[in-house]
Amino acid sequence: MIKGTRYLKGLIIHFLLLMINFFVFVGLIESLQFFTEELPILNALVLGFMIAHSFTLLIIQLGVQILEFLKRRAPTFLISYYFQFGDDETISVPILDPTQNRLGIIILLLVITGGPIFYPIFAGYGALVAFSLISRIGIDPVTIFERFLAWMPPIIVIVVIIIIVSIVAIEFKHA
C-alpha cells in the first residue's frame, strides 16, 4: 500500500511539473510575437537571450523528467535542484552532477545565469495565455489541439524529441 501511494504521489508530481513545463512552453512561444520592427535592439537582445535560455532549460527539464518517469523516480525541478545540496554533499543523480557529466555543467550554468528568474516569468505568462484561451473558447479538444499545432512548428518538435531521446539514451548508456 505504501509503495502504491508513493507511485501515485510521484505521478501527481510528474503531472504538475508537466503542466508547469507546458505553461513555460506557451509563454515562450507567445513571447516570440514581441519581436517586431519597433522593438529596440537592446530589448530584442535581452528577450532573445531569455527565450533561448529558457527554451534550452525547458528541453533539458523535459528530458530529465522523462528519464525519471521511466526510472520511476520523483521528478527533479532543475531550477531548484542544486540549491538542495551543501558544499560537501554529493549530488544523488549522476547525470545532473557537474563533476561527472557535461550536461550537469550546462544545467548548472543555466540555473546560475537566470533559470530561477526566467522560468517563472514564462510559466506565469504562459498560464495566463492558456487560461485566457480556455475561457474564450471553452474546453473544445479539437480547437485546443489546433491551437497547439499552431504553437508548435514541426521542426521544433523534431529538435525537442531528438534532444530528449539523447538525454535518456546517455543516461541509460551510463547506467
N, C-alpha and C positions, 0 to 999 in steps of 0.2 A: 504494500500500500504506500509506503514511504517513497519507494522508487517511482511509482506512478504519479505521485504528487509532484516529485521533483521534475519529472518529464513534462508534466502539464505546466508547471511554473516556467520551465525553460522555453516551452513552446509559446507561451503568452509573451515572454520577454522577447523572443525572436520576432514575433508578430509586431510588437510595439516598436522595436528597433527598425523593422522593415518599413513601418508607417513613417517613422522619422526620416529614414533614408528616402522614401518616396516624396515626402514634403521638401526635402533638400533638393531633390532632382527637379521637382516642379518649380521651385524657387530659382534654380539655376537656369532652366530653360526659359522661364518667363523674364528673367533679368537680361537675357540676350536681346530683348526688344528695346532696351535702353540705348543700344548703340545706334546713334543717328548722326547725321552730319552736323547737327548743332551741339553735340556733346563735346565739351572742351577736351583737349588731348590728354591732360593730366587726369581728368576724371575717367576717361576711357582706359588709360593705362591701369589705374587703380582697380576699376571694375573688372578689367580683363584679368588682372592678377588674381583677384578674389574668385572669379569664376573658374579659372584654370586650377587654382589651388584647391578649391572645394570640390571640383569635379574629380580631380585625382584622388583626394581623400575619400570621396564617396565610392569610387570604383574599388579602392583597396578595402574600404569598410565592408562593401558587399561581398568581396572575395573572402575576407576573413570570416564574415558571418556565415556564408555558405559552407566554408570549411568546418566551422564549429558546429553547424547544424548536422553535417554528415558525421562528425565525430561524437554527436550527442552531448555537447557541452553547452553551457550557458554562453550567450553571445558576449563579445567584448566590444565595448563602445570605445573606439580608438582615441577620441579626443580627451577622455578622462583616464585611460588605462595606465599611462606612465606616471600619473600623479598618485597612484595607489602604493607605489613602492618607495622604500627608503634607499639611501645611497649604498647600503651594504646588503640589500636584499637582491636575490636573483629573480628574473622575470620568468614566470611559470610557462608561458607559451613560447617555444623556441623560435618560431617564425617572426615573433614580434621583438625578440631580443636583439638590440643593435650591435651587441658584441659578437653575435653568432650569425647574423643574417643581414644582407644588404637591404632587404625590404624593411627590416626594423629600423635601419638608419633613415630610410626615406620617410617612413611613418613618423619617426621622432622629429625629423626636420619639418614635416608638415604640421605637426602639433605645435612645435615651438614657434613657427612663423605665422601663426594666426588661426589654427584649427578651432580652438575653443571660442574664438570670436566670430569667424566667418560661418561656420557650420550652423550655429543657432540663428544667425541672421537669415540665411537662406531657408532654414527649416520653418521659421516663423512666416516669412514671406510666402513660401510655398503652401503652408497650411491655410493662410488667408485666401490665396488664389483658389486652392482646391475646394475649400468650404463655400466660397462665393460662387464657384461654378456649380457645385451640387445644389446650392439654394436657388440658383437661377433655373437650372434645367431639371431638377429633381433627380431621383435615382433611376435613371434610364441606362441600363448597361450598354446598349448599342451606342448611344451618344457619348458616354464616358469613354468607351473603347475607341471611338473615332477621334475624340479629343486627345487621348493618349497617343494614338498613332501620329497625330499632328505634332505632338510634343517630341516624340522620339523618332528622328530620322533613322532609316535602316542602317546607315553606315555607323552611326553611334552605337546602335545595338550590337553590331558585329565587333566593334572595338571593345566594348564593355564585356561581352561574352568571352573574347579572347583573353583579356586581362584576368578576369575572374577564373577561367579554366587554368590559366598559367599559375595563379597563386595556389589553387587547390592541387595542381599537379606537382608543384615544387614541394609543398608540404608533405604530400604522400610519398614523394621520392625520398625525402629525408627521414620519414617515419619508419 
